[in-house]
Amino acid sequence: MSAIDDIRDDFASLDDWEDRYRYVIELGHTLEPLNAAAHNDANKVRGCVSQVWLECEPTANGDGRTTLRYRGDSDSHLVRGLIAIAIALFSDRTPEEILAVDAHAAFRALGLEQHLTPQRSNGVRAMIDRIRADAAGLRLGALS
């Protein structure tokens, strides 16, 4: 079972949105720390109300294909949790796999779309767009 499947199952077991918000915040506490140097302009995600940084590290997997590993951080506890969900969806996947993921549908399936403010929803879209742009750039040879 993948990390996103675990998150879906956990979400399904929580009855009210207050518990689900707490769970999203808890997910943010599980993020791998982002070092101070990675809190830079190149990693900053534009279009988010909160400060958001996503660091992308291309690595070779066991069969020699390139995958993208993500780390992220935010100055908002809730947004850190949303980053954790995005990382569960996208990290350690090939560019083709990333581009095939319907992340908006995944966030909708969790019920997040209806329960986030329009500004937070725009921020989630900005994170997804950034990750998809990284994947498209790598597929075209723009990332090394």
Secondary structure, 3 states (H helix, E strand, C coil): CCHHHHHHHHHHHCCCHHHHHHHHHHHHHCCCCCCHHHCCCCCECCCCCCCEEEEEEEEECCCCCEEEEEEEEECCHHHHHHHHHHHHHHCCECHHHHHHCCHHHHHHHCCHHHHCCHHHHHHHHHHHHHHHHHHHHHHCCCCC
